[in-house]
Amino acid sequence: MTSTLTEATDPWCLRPGEAGELLREHPWRRFVVLGDSVAEGLCEPVDGYPDVQWADRIAAELRAVRPDLAYLNLGRRGLRAHEVRATQLADALAFGPDLALVVCGGNNVLRPGYDPDAVDAELAAMVTALHDAGADVMTVGMFDVSHSPAVPDMLRAGLGERMRRLSRHTRAVAERLGTLHVHLTDHPLVADPSLYSGDGRHGNARSDAIATAETLRVLAAHLTSLRSAQDGPRREPDPAG
């Protein structure tokens, strides 16, 4: 049966005007994206959802609040973690970002020889360099594509174990290095086949819309913490005057 959901009615997506409120008065002026095909954006169309991929949607919402935002997406399909760092990090740093999204490891886990420590080291190197350059950095635990109907049954269990392992490791790197982390792997809809493209490797326009909502909520939580820190603790009035 064909779904009647659209982004406007999808309970897991943002409501009209919500993005602007979440990002109200955000400080970012230069947003860079590093990574593989998830970063580049292979967005399979879904009726009722804009045909705009995840990173581009984030940039558009940031720019809606701050029209002078500069945006550079370096993502390229097929790259493993070490190739992302080797081919994109220098250009990302030269761009002078104050906000960065790093997405890597997905192509590593498609292979049974996935080495989590090696991927962790590449991710940590990129995050550290971007942090040292003054950027807020986002990492992501991706949707588990082993739930895609296009994944052959004989490969599903192994791919799912590697996807979840990558997610756990990425989250640990994020916690150790203090990134803003978007955790999609345990999303309530992760096993819903309507999130995945027909290639068995990527999400689609619906999952990109949901990922955008989750990402903006992470950014909003960070903005709230920044405002609280700037305001400082409230001082109670001195009853003695």
VOMILO-594884 format. One line per 5 residues: number of its first residue (from 1); their letters; for each residue x, y, z of N, C-alpha, C, O. Coordinates in Angstrom, 2 decimals. Layout:
<sites>
NUM> A> X,Y,Z,X,Y,Z,X,Y,Z,X,Y,Z; ...;
</sites>
This chain:
<sites>
1> MTSTL> 0.86,-1.21,0.00,0.00,0.00,0.00,0.88,1.25,0.00,1.82,1.34,0.79; 0.60,2.20,-0.86,1.37,3.43,-0.97,1.14,4.32,0.26,0.01,4.50,0.70; 2.23,4.86,0.80,2.12,5.71,1.97,1.50,7.05,1.58,1.76,7.58,0.50; 0.68,7.59,2.48,0.09,8.91,2.26,0.85,9.99,3.03,0.44,11.15,3.03; 1.95,9.61,3.70,2.73,10.59,4.44,3.42,11.57,3.51,3.81,11.23,2.39;
6> TEATD> 3.55,12.80,3.98,4.41,13.80,3.35,5.26,14.40,4.46,5.03,14.14,5.64; 6.23,15.20,4.08,7.05,15.81,5.13,6.20,16.66,6.07,6.48,16.72,7.27; 5.18,17.30,5.54,4.35,18.18,6.37,3.53,17.40,7.39,3.15,17.95,8.42; 3.27,16.13,7.12,2.46,15.32,8.05,3.27,14.26,8.77,2.75,13.60,9.67; 4.52,14.08,8.40,5.37,13.04,8.99,5.71,13.43,10.43,6.31,14.48,10.64;
11> PWCLR> 5.34,12.64,11.42,5.59,13.03,12.81,7.06,13.07,13.19,7.42,13.61,14.24; 7.93,12.52,12.35,9.36,12.51,12.66,10.11,13.66,11.98,11.33,13.79,12.13; 9.39,14.48,11.25,10.00,15.62,10.56,9.62,16.92,11.27,8.76,16.94,12.15; 10.27,18.00,10.87,10.00,19.30,11.47,8.71,19.88,10.92,8.32,19.63,9.78; 8.05,20.66,11.76,6.87,21.39,11.33,7.29,22.70,10.67,8.39,23.18,10.91;
16> PGEAG> 6.42,23.29,9.85,6.76,24.57,9.21,7.15,25.62,10.25,6.45,25.83,11.23; 8.28,26.27,10.01,8.77,27.31,10.91,9.62,26.79,12.06,10.28,27.58,12.74; 9.61,25.49,12.28,10.35,24.95,13.43,11.85,25.09,13.26,12.56,25.38,14.22; 12.36,24.89,12.04,13.81,24.99,11.81,14.32,26.37,12.18,15.36,26.51,12.82; 13.59,27.41,11.76,14.01,28.77,12.06,14.06,29.04,13.55,14.94,29.76,14.03;
21> ELLRE> 13.12,28.47,14.28,13.11,28.67,15.73,14.26,27.90,16.38,14.90,28.41,17.30; 14.53,26.68,15.91,15.63,25.90,16.47,16.98,26.60,16.26,17.85,26.55,17.12; 17.13,27.24,15.10,18.42,27.85,14.75,18.45,29.36,14.99,19.35,30.05,14.51; 17.48,29.86,15.71,17.36,31.31,15.91,18.68,31.92,16.39,19.28,31.48,17.37; 19.12,32.96,15.65,20.33,33.72,15.99,21.57,32.84,16.08,22.48,33.12,16.86;
26> HPWRR> 21.62,31.78,15.28,22.82,30.94,15.32,24.05,31.75,14.87,23.91,32.70,14.11; 25.25,31.36,15.34,26.43,32.18,15.07,27.24,31.76,13.84,28.19,32.46,13.48; 26.90,30.66,13.19,27.79,30.09,12.18,27.74,30.84,10.86,26.67,31.24,10.39; 28.90,31.03,10.28,29.03,31.77,9.03,29.64,30.94,7.90,29.46,31.27,6.72; 30.37,29.84,8.25,31.05,29.05,7.23,30.90,27.57,7.58,31.46,27.09,8.57;
31> FVVLG> 30.15,26.86,6.77,29.78,25.47,7.02,30.42,24.57,5.96,30.20,24.77,4.76; 31.20,23.59,6.41,31.86,22.67,5.50,31.43,21.24,5.82,31.20,20.89,6.98; 31.33,20.42,4.77,30.95,19.02,4.92,32.03,18.16,4.28,32.44,18.39,3.14; 32.50,17.17,5.04,33.49,16.21,4.56,32.88,14.82,4.62,32.11,14.51,5.53; 33.23,13.97,3.65,32.75,12.61,3.77,32.57,11.89,2.45,33.16,12.25,1.43;
36> DSVAE> 31.74,10.86,2.50,31.51,9.95,1.39,30.19,10.27,0.70,29.78,11.44,0.68; 29.51,9.27,0.15,28.28,9.52,-0.59,27.15,10.03,0.30,26.26,10.74,-0.18; 27.18,9.69,1.60,26.16,10.22,2.50,26.32,11.74,2.62,25.33,12.47,2.67; 27.56,12.20,2.66,27.82,13.64,2.70,27.51,14.29,1.36,26.87,15.35,1.30; 27.96,13.66,0.27,27.70,14.21,-1.06,26.20,14.29,-1.32,25.71,15.30,-1.83;
41> GLCEP> 25.48,13.23,-0.96,24.04,13.24,-1.09,23.51,12.47,-2.27,23.32,13.02,-3.35; 23.26,11.17,-2.06,22.57,10.36,-3.07,21.15,10.16,-2.55,20.87,9.22,-1.81; 20.29,11.04,-2.96,18.95,11.14,-2.37,17.92,10.60,-3.34,17.55,11.28,-4.29; 17.44,9.37,-3.11,16.42,8.78,-3.97,15.08,9.46,-3.69,14.67,9.56,-2.53; 14.39,9.93,-4.70,13.15,10.68,-4.48,12.07,9.84,-3.80,11.99,8.63,-4.00;
46> VDGYP> 11.25,10.51,-3.00,10.08,9.93,-2.35,8.95,10.93,-2.50,9.12,12.11,-2.18; 7.80,10.49,-2.97,6.66,11.40,-3.11,6.33,12.06,-1.78,6.26,11.39,-0.74; 6.15,13.37,-1.81,5.77,14.10,-0.62,6.92,14.69,0.16,6.71,15.39,1.16; 8.16,14.40,-0.28,9.34,14.91,0.41,10.22,15.64,-0.61,10.40,15.16,-1.73; 10.78,16.81,-0.24,11.63,17.53,-1.18,12.82,16.68,-1.61,13.40,15.95,-0.82;
51> DVQWA> 13.17,16.80,-2.87,14.30,16.06,-3.42,15.59,16.85,-3.16,16.28,17.27,-4.09; 15.89,17.03,-1.88,17.08,17.78,-1.45,17.78,16.95,-0.39,17.16,16.54,0.59; 19.06,16.71,-0.59,19.76,15.81,0.32,20.09,16.49,1.65,20.01,17.71,1.79; 20.46,15.66,2.59,20.64,16.02,4.00,21.53,17.22,4.22,21.08,18.22,4.79; 22.80,17.18,3.78,23.73,18.27,4.06,23.26,19.57,3.41,23.37,20.64,4.01;
56> DRIAA> 22.73,19.48,2.19,22.23,20.69,1.53,21.04,21.28,2.30,20.89,22.50,2.36; 20.22,20.42,2.87,19.09,20.90,3.66,19.56,21.62,4.92,19.01,22.66,5.28; 20.57,21.06,5.59,21.11,21.73,6.78,21.62,23.12,6.40,21.33,24.11,7.06; 22.40,23.17,5.31,22.95,24.45,4.86,21.83,25.45,4.55,21.93,26.63,4.89; 20.77,24.97,3.89,19.67,25.87,3.54,18.99,26.43,4.78,18.61,27.60,4.81;
61> ELRAV> 18.82,25.59,5.81,18.17,26.08,7.03,19.09,27.04,7.78,18.61,28.03,8.35; 20.39,26.77,7.80,21.33,27.70,8.42,21.31,29.04,7.67,21.36,30.10,8.29; 21.25,28.97,6.36,21.27,30.18,5.54,19.97,30.95,5.63,19.96,32.17,5.46; 18.87,30.27,5.90,17.59,30.97,6.07,17.62,31.91,7.26,16.95,32.94,7.26; 18.42,31.55,8.27,18.57,32.41,9.45,19.67,33.43,9.22,19.56,34.59,9.63;
66> RPDLA> 20.75,33.00,8.57,21.90,33.88,8.32,22.22,33.82,6.81,22.98,32.95,6.38; 21.65,34.72,6.02,21.77,34.62,4.56,23.20,34.70,4.03,23.45,34.28,2.90; 24.14,35.23,4.83,25.51,35.34,4.35,26.32,34.07,4.60,27.53,34.06,4.37; 25.68,32.99,5.07,26.40,31.75,5.34,27.07,31.23,4.07,26.44,31.15,3.01; 28.36,30.88,4.17,29.09,30.24,3.09,29.08,28.73,3.33,29.22,28.27,4.46;
71> YLNLG> 28.91,27.96,2.26,28.73,26.50,2.36,29.60,25.80,1.34,29.60,26.15,0.16; 30.36,24.80,1.81,31.21,24.00,0.93,30.98,22.53,1.26,31.20,22.10,2.40; 30.54,21.75,0.27,30.37,20.31,0.45,31.44,19.59,-0.36,31.44,19.62,-1.59; 32.35,18.93,0.35,33.46,18.22,-0.27,33.17,16.73,-0.45,34.00,16.01,-1.00; 32.02,16.26,0.02,31.71,14.83,0.02,31.78,14.22,-1.38,31.35,14.83,-2.36;
76> RRGLR> 32.33,13.01,-1.45,32.42,12.29,-2.71,32.13,10.81,-2.47,32.63,10.21,-1.52; 31.32,10.25,-3.33,30.90,8.87,-3.17,32.09,7.90,-3.30,33.06,8.17,-4.00; 31.98,6.77,-2.61,32.95,5.69,-2.74,34.17,5.79,-1.86,34.98,4.86,-1.84; 34.33,6.89,-1.13,35.56,7.08,-0.36,35.50,6.38,0.99,34.48,6.42,1.69; 36.62,5.72,1.34,36.78,5.20,2.69,37.38,6.28,3.58,37.78,7.35,3.10;
81> AHEVR> 37.43,6.01,4.87,37.78,7.06,5.83,39.13,7.69,5.54,39.27,8.91,5.59; 40.14,6.87,5.24,41.47,7.45,5.01,41.49,8.30,3.75,42.27,9.24,3.65; 40.64,7.96,2.78,40.57,8.75,1.54,39.86,10.07,1.77,40.20,11.08,1.15; 38.87,10.08,2.65,38.21,11.34,3.00,39.24,12.30,3.60,39.32,13.46,3.19; 40.01,11.82,4.56,41.01,12.70,5.19,42.06,13.15,4.19,42.42,14.33,4.16;
86> ATQLA> 42.55,12.23,3.35,43.63,12.55,2.42,43.21,13.55,1.36,44.02,14.37,0.93; 41.96,13.49,0.92,41.53,14.32,-0.21,40.70,15.54,0.16,40.49,16.41,-0.68; 40.22,15.62,1.42,39.28,16.69,1.76,39.71,17.57,2.93,39.31,18.73,3.00; 40.49,17.05,3.85,40.76,17.81,5.07,41.47,19.13,4.78,41.11,20.16,5.35; 42.48,19.11,3.91,43.22,20.34,3.64,42.30,21.42,3.05,42.37,22.58,3.45;
91> DALAF> 41.45,21.02,2.11,40.52,21.99,1.51,39.51,22.49,2.54,39.13,23.66,2.53; 39.08,21.60,3.43,38.14,22.01,4.47,38.76,23.05,5.38,38.12,24.05,5.72; 39.99,22.83,5.78,40.68,23.79,6.66,40.93,25.11,5.95,40.82,26.17,6.55; 41.27,25.03,4.66,41.51,26.26,3.90,40.25,27.11,3.77,40.33,28.32,3.61; 39.10,26.48,3.83,37.82,27.19,3.75,37.56,28.03,4.99,36.79,28.99,4.94;
96> GPDLA> 38.21,27.70,6.10,38.05,28.46,7.34,36.69,28.28,7.99,36.04,29.28,8.30; 36.24,27.04,8.21,34.88,26.84,8.72,34.76,27.16,10.21,35.73,27.07,10.96; 33.56,27.53,10.61,33.25,27.58,12.04,32.24,26.49,12.41,31.90,26.34,13.58; 31.76,25.74,11.40,30.91,24.57,11.63,31.27,23.53,10.57,31.36,23.85,9.38; 31.47,22.28,11.01,31.86,21.22,10.09,31.06,19.96,10.40,30.77,19.65,11.56;
101> LVVCG> 30.71,19.23,9.35,30.07,17.92,9.47,31.01,16.91,8.83,31.43,17.07,7.68; 31.34,15.85,9.58,32.24,14.80,9.08,31.48,13.48,9.08,31.00,13.03,10.12; 31.38,12.87,7.91,30.66,11.60,7.76,31.57,10.62,7.03,31.86,10.81,5.85; 32.03,9.59,7.72,32.90,8.62,7.06,32.78,7.26,7.75,32.26,7.15,8.86; 33.27,6.24,7.06,33.26,4.89,7.60,32.25,3.97,6.94,32.38,2.75,7.03;
106> GNNVL> 31.24,4.55,6.28,30.21,3.72,5.66,30.76,2.78,4.61,30.35,1.63,4.53; 31.69,3.27,3.79,32.27,2.40,2.77,33.23,1.38,3.36,33.47,0.33,2.77; 33.79,1.70,4.53,34.63,0.71,5.22,33.80,-0.48,5.69,34.22,-1.62,5.54; 32.61,-0.21,6.25,31.81,-1.30,6.81,31.11,-2.13,5.74,30.60,-3.21,6.04; 31.06,-1.65,4.51,30.51,-2.47,3.45,31.41,-3.65,3.14,30.99,-4.60,2.47;
111> RPGYD> 32.64,-3.60,3.63,33.60,-4.67,3.41,33.77,-5.48,4.70,33.86,-4.89,5.78; 33.82,-6.79,4.60,33.98,-7.61,5.81,35.27,-7.31,6.58,35.34,-7.60,7.77; 36.27,-6.73,5.93,37.54,-6.44,6.59,37.58,-5.12,7.32,38.66,-4.61,7.61; 36.42,-4.55,7.62,36.35,-3.27,8.35,37.22,-3.29,9.61,37.12,-4.19,10.44; 38.09,-2.27,9.72,38.99,-2.12,10.87,38.53,-0.91,11.67,38.83,0.22,11.28;
116> PDAVD> 37.81,-1.11,12.77,37.25,0.03,13.50,38.31,0.96,14.06,38.11,2.18,14.09; 39.43,0.44,14.51,40.46,1.30,15.08,41.05,2.22,14.02,41.35,3.38,14.29; 41.23,1.70,12.80,41.78,2.52,11.72,40.80,3.64,11.34,41.21,4.78,11.12; 39.53,3.32,11.27,38.53,4.34,10.96,38.47,5.37,12.07,38.39,6.57,11.81; 38.51,4.91,13.32,38.50,5.84,14.46,39.66,6.82,14.36,39.48,8.02,14.60;
121> AELAA> 40.84,6.32,14.00,42.02,7.18,13.93,41.85,8.26,12.85,42.24,9.41,13.05; 41.29,7.89,11.71,41.07,8.86,10.64,40.04,9.91,11.05,40.23,11.10,10.83; 38.95,9.45,11.66,37.92,10.39,12.11,38.47,11.33,13.17,38.22,12.53,13.12; 39.21,10.78,14.13,39.76,11.61,15.20,40.72,12.65,14.64,40.75,13.79,15.12; 41.51,12.27,13.64,42.45,13.23,13.05,41.71,14.39,12.40,42.12,15.55,12.53;
126> MVTAL> 40.63,14.09,11.70,39.86,15.16,11.06,39.16,16.04,12.09,39.21,17.27,11.99; 38.53,15.42,13.07,37.84,16.20,14.09,38.81,17.10,14.84,38.52,18.27,15.06; 39.96,16.56,15.22,40.94,17.34,15.98,41.44,18.53,15.17,41.55,19.63,15.70; 41.74,18.30,13.90,42.24,19.40,13.06,41.18,20.49,12.90,41.50,21.68,12.95; 39.94,20.10,12.72,38.87,21.08,12.57,38.60,21.82,13.87,38.38,23.04,13.87;
131> HDAGA> 38.62,21.09,14.98,38.49,21.74,16.29,39.60,22.76,16.51,39.35,23.88,16.94; 40.83,22.34,16.22,41.98,23.22,16.43,41.90,24.47,15.57,42.46,25.51,15.92; 41.19,24.37,14.43,41.02,25.53,13.55,39.85,26.41,13.98,39.57,27.42,13.34; 39.17,26.03,15.06,38.11,26.87,15.60,36.70,26.49,15.20,35.77,27.27,15.42; 36.51,25.32,14.61,35.18,24.92,14.15,34.45,24.07,15.20,35.07,23.27,15.90;
136> DVMTV> 33.15,24.26,15.29,32.30,23.27,15.94,32.15,22.12,14.95,31.93,22.34,13.76; 32.29,20.89,15.44,32.29,19.72,14.56,31.13,18.80,14.91,30.87,18.52,16.08; 30.42,18.33,13.87,29.37,17.33,14.03,29.84,16.00,13.46,30.44,15.95,12.39; 29.56,14.92,14.19,29.74,13.56,13.69,28.37,12.89,13.68,27.40,13.43,14.20; 28.31,11.70,13.06,27.00,11.05,12.92,27.12,9.54,13.02,28.03,8.93,12.46;
141> GMFDV> 26.18,8.95,13.75,25.95,7.52,13.71,24.83,7.27,12.72,23.68,7.62,12.98; 25.15,6.67,11.60,24.22,6.61,10.47,23.09,5.60,10.69,23.20,4.69,11.51; 22.01,5.79,9.94,20.96,4.78,9.88,21.58,3.44,9.46,22.49,3.41,8.64; 21.09,2.37,10.03,21.61,1.03,9.75,20.97,0.50,8.47,19.85,0.00,8.48; 21.72,0.61,7.36,21.15,0.25,6.06,20.97,-1.25,5.88,20.42,-1.69,4.87;
146> SHSPA> 21.43,-2.06,6.85,21.17,-3.50,6.74,19.67,-3.79,6.78,19.25,-4.88,6.41; 18.87,-2.82,7.24,17.42,-2.99,7.26,16.79,-2.73,5.89,15.59,-2.95,5.72; 17.58,-2.27,4.94,17.03,-2.01,3.62,16.56,-3.31,2.96,17.27,-4.31,3.00; 15.36,-3.30,2.36,14.89,-4.50,1.65,15.80,-4.92,0.51,15.74,-6.06,0.06; 16.64,-4.00,0.03,17.52,-4.32,-1.10,18.78,-5.08,-0.68,19.51,-5.56,-1.55;
151> VPDML> 19.04,-5.19,0.62,20.21,-5.94,1.09,19.89,-7.43,1.06,18.88,-7.84,1.64; 20.71,-8.25,0.40,20.44,-9.70,0.37,20.43,-10.29,1.78,21.22,-9.90,2.63; 19.54,-11.22,2.01,19.40,-11.82,3.34,20.70,-12.39,3.86,20.99,-12.30,5.05; 21.50,-12.98,2.98,22.74,-13.62,3.41,23.78,-12.61,3.91,24.72,-12.98,4.61; 23.61,-11.33,3.55,24.56,-10.29,3.96,24.05,-9.44,5.11,24.81,-8.67,5.70;
156> RAGLG> 22.77,-9.57,5.42,22.12,-8.62,6.33,22.74,-8.63,7.73,23.04,-7.57,8.27; 22.92,-9.79,8.32,23.40,-9.87,9.70,24.80,-9.29,9.84,25.07,-8.52,10.76; 25.70,-9.67,8.94,27.07,-9.17,9.02,27.16,-7.68,8.81,27.88,-6.99,9.53; 26.42,-7.17,7.83,26.42,-5.73,7.58,25.84,-4.98,8.77,26.38,-3.95,9.17; 24.75,-5.49,9.34,24.15,-4.83,10.49,25.09,-4.78,11.68,25.16,-3.77,12.37;
161> ERMRR> 25.83,-5.86,11.92,26.78,-5.86,13.04,27.86,-4.83,12.81,28.25,-4.13,13.75; 28.36,-4.72,11.59,29.42,-3.74,11.31,28.89,-2.31,11.37,29.58,-1.41,11.86; 27.66,-2.09,10.88,27.07,-0.75,10.96,26.92,-0.31,12.41,27.23,0.83,12.75; 26.43,-1.19,13.26,26.25,-0.83,14.67,27.58,-0.65,15.38,27.70,0.17,16.29; 28.58,-1.42,14.97,29.90,-1.25,15.56,30.49,0.09,15.17,31.06,0.79,16.01;
166> LSRHT> 30.36,0.46,13.90,30.82,1.78,13.45,30.13,2.87,14.24,30.77,3.83,14.67; 28.83,2.73,14.45,28.08,3.75,15.19,28.58,3.87,16.62,28.75,4.98,17.13; 28.81,2.73,17.28,29.31,2.78,18.66,30.68,3.44,18.72,30.94,4.25,19.62; 31.53,3.11,17.78,32.88,3.68,17.78,32.84,5.17,17.47,33.57,5.95,18.08; 32.00,5.57,16.52,31.91,6.99,16.18,31.39,7.78,17.38,31.87,8.88,17.65;
171> RAVAE> 30.42,7.23,18.07,29.89,7.91,19.26,30.97,8.04,20.33,31.04,9.06,21.01; 31.79,7.01,20.49,32.87,7.07,21.48,33.90,8.13,21.12,34.37,8.86,21.99; 34.24,8.23,19.83,35.16,9.28,19.39,34.54,10.65,19.64,35.22,11.57,20.10; 33.26,10.78,19.35,32.56,12.05,19.57,32.60,12.45,21.04,32.85,13.61,21.37; 32.34,11.50,21.93,32.35,11.80,23.35,33.75,12.16,23.83,33.92,13.04,24.67;
176> RLGTL> 34.74,11.47,23.29,36.13,11.73,23.73,36.61,13.10,23.25,37.34,13.79,23.97; 36.21,13.49,22.05,36.73,14.72,21.46,35.76,15.89,21.57,36.09,17.01,21.18; 34.56,15.65,22.08,33.63,16.74,22.31,32.96,17.28,21.06,32.79,18.49,20.91; 32.58,16.38,20.14,31.84,16.85,18.96,30.35,16.93,19.29,29.89,16.40,20.30; 29.61,17.59,18.41,28.15,17.50,18.41,27.81,16.22,17.65,28.22,16.07,16.50;
181> HVHLT> 27.08,15.31,18.26,26.89,14.00,17.64,25.42,13.76,17.34,24.56,13.94,18.20; 25.16,13.35,16.09,23.80,13.03,15.64,23.69,11.52,15.57,24.31,10.88,14.72; 22.88,10.94,16.47,22.80,9.49,16.56,21.51,9.02,15.89,20.41,9.19,16.44; 21.65,8.42,14.71,20.51,7.95,13.94,20.34,6.44,13.99,19.29,5.92,13.63; 21.36,5.73,14.44,21.37,4.27,14.35,20.26,3.63,15.15,19.75,2.58,14.76;
186> DHPLV> 19.89,4.23,16.26,18.82,3.68,17.10,17.52,4.48,16.97,16.67,4.43,17.86; 17.38,5.21,15.87,16.14,5.95,15.66,14.96,4.97,15.66,15.11,3.85,15.16; 13.81,5.36,16.20,12.66,4.45,16.23,12.25,3.89,14.87,11.62,2.83,14.81; 12.59,4.57,13.79,12.20,4.11,12.45,13.32,3.39,11.72,13.19,3.13,10.52; 14.41,3.06,12.40,15.57,2.53,11.68,15.25,1.27,10.89,15.86,1.03,9.85;
191> ADPSL> 14.31,0.46,11.34,13.96,-0.77,10.64,12.82,-0.59,9.63,12.38,-1.56,9.02; 12.36,0.63,9.46,11.25,0.89,8.54,11.79,0.89,7.10,12.65,1.70,6.78; 11.30,-0.01,6.26,11.85,-0.08,4.89,11.61,1.17,4.07,12.27,1.36,3.04; 10.68,2.03,4.49,10.38,3.23,3.71,11.50,4.27,3.79,11.43,5.29,3.10; 12.52,4.03,4.61,13.62,5.00,4.75,14.74,4.77,3.73,15.62,5.63,3.59;
196> YSGDG> 14.74,3.66,3.03,15.94,3.26,2.30,15.74,3.27,0.79,14.65,3.05,0.27; 16.85,3.54,0.10,16.83,3.58,-1.35,16.92,2.17,-1.92,17.14,1.20,-1.20; 16.74,2.07,-3.20,16.75,0.77,-3.85,18.12,0.18,-4.07,18.23,-0.96,-4.54; 19.19,0.93,-3.73,20.53,0.39,-3.95,21.07,-0.39,-2.76,22.14,-0.99,-2.85; 20.33,-0.40,-1.63,20.79,-1.16,-0.46,21.94,-0.54,0.28,22.53,-1.18,1.15;
201> RHGNA> 22.29,0.71,-0.06,23.44,1.36,0.58,23.11,2.72,1.18,23.88,3.25,1.98; 22.00,3.28,0.81,21.70,4.66,1.20,20.25,4.81,1.65,19.41,3.94,1.42; 20.00,5.93,2.30,18.64,6.31,2.61,18.00,6.98,1.42,18.53,6.93,0.31; 16.85,7.60,1.65,16.14,8.29,0.58,15.68,9.66,1.07,16.13,10.12,2.12; 14.81,10.29,0.33,14.40,11.65,0.70,13.70,11.69,2.06,13.80,12.69,2.77;
206> RSDAI> 12.99,10.62,2.42,12.35,10.62,3.74,13.41,10.53,4.84,13.33,11.27,5.82; 14.36,9.64,4.70,15.38,9.53,5.75,16.23,10.79,5.83,16.70,11.15,6.91; 16.45,11.46,4.70,17.20,12.72,4.74,16.40,13.80,5.47,16.98,14.62,6.19; 15.08,13.81,5.29,14.25,14.78,6.01,14.30,14.51,7.51,14.37,15.45,8.31; 14.24,13.24,7.89,14.31,12.89,9.31,15.69,13.20,9.87,15.81,13.72,10.98;
211> ATAET> 16.74,12.89,9.11,18.11,13.19,9.56,18.30,14.69,9.73,19.00,15.13,10.64; 17.69,15.48,8.86,17.77,16.94,8.99,17.13,17.40,10.30,17.69,18.23,11.01; 15.96,16.85,10.61,15.29,17.22,11.85,16.16,16.88,13.06,16.29,17.70,13.97; 16.74,15.69,13.07,17.58,15.29,14.20,18.83,16.16,14.30,19.25,16.51,15.40; 19.42,16.51,13.17,20.62,17.34,13.16,20.32,18.73,13.70,21.09,19.27,14.51;
216> LRVLA> 19.22,19.32,13.27,18.89,20.67,13.73,18.57,20.67,15.22,18.84,21.66,15.90; 18.00,19.59,15.72,17.75,19.51,17.17,19.06,19.43,17.95,19.17,20.01,19.03; 20.05,18.73,17.42,21.37,18.70,18.07,21.99,20.09,18.07,22.54,20.53,19.08; 21.92,20.78,16.93,22.45,22.15,16.88,21.70,23.07,17.83,22.32,23.93,18.47; 20.40,22.90,17.94,19.60,23.74,18.84,19.99,23.51,20.29,20.07,24.46,21.07;
221> AHLTS> 20.22,22.25,20.66,20.65,21.95,22.03,21.98,22.61,22.34,22.21,23.10,23.44; 22.87,22.61,21.35,24.17,23.26,21.54,24.00,24.77,21.71,24.64,25.38,22.56; 23.13,25.36,20.90,22.88,26.80,21.02,22.31,27.15,22.39,22.67,28.17,22.98; 21.42,26.30,22.90,20.85,26.54,24.22,21.93,26.50,25.29,21.93,27.34,26.20; 22.86,25.55,25.19,23.94,25.47,26.17,24.87,26.67,26.08,25.36,27.15,27.09;
226> LRSAQ> 25.10,27.16,24.86,25.94,28.35,24.69,25.29,29.57,25.33,25.95,30.36,26.00; 23.98,29.71,25.12,23.28,30.86,25.68,23.26,30.80,27.21,23.39,31.82,27.88; 23.10,29.60,27.73,23.10,29.44,29.19,24.46,29.81,29.77,24.55,30.44,30.82; 25.53,29.40,29.06,26.87,29.71,29.54,27.13,31.21,29.49,27.78,31.78,30.37; 26.62,31.86,28.44,26.82,33.30,28.31,26.05,34.07,29.37,26.53,35.08,29.89;
231> DGPRR> 24.85,33.59,29.69,24.04,34.27,30.70,24.64,34.10,32.09,24.53,34.99,32.93; 25.27,32.94,32.33,25.87,32.68,33.63,24.81,32.40,34.68,23.62,32.53,34.42; 25.25,32.02,35.86,24.31,31.73,36.94,23.60,33.00,37.40,24.21,34.07,37.50; 22.33,32.85,37.67,21.57,34.00,38.18,21.94,34.27,39.64,22.04,33.36,40.45; 22.13,35.54,39.94,22.44,35.93,41.32,21.16,36.34,42.04,20.38,37.16,41.54;
236> EPDPA> 20.96,35.79,43.20,19.80,36.18,43.99,20.04,37.58,44.58,21.15,37.90,44.98; 18.99,38.39,44.62,19.19,39.75,45.19,19.58,39.67,46.66,19.12,38.81,47.40; 20.44,40.58,47.04,20.91,40.65,48.44,19.82,41.31,49.29,19.51,42.48,49.09; 19.24,40.56,50.23,18.15,41.15,51.05,18.61,42.34,51.88,17.79,43.16,52.31; 19.93,42.42,52.10,20.43,43.53,52.88,20.61,44.78,52.02,20.91,45.87,52.51;
241> G> 20.40,44.58,50.71,20.53,45.74,49.82,21.96,45.94,49.42,22.27,46.87,48.68;
</sites>
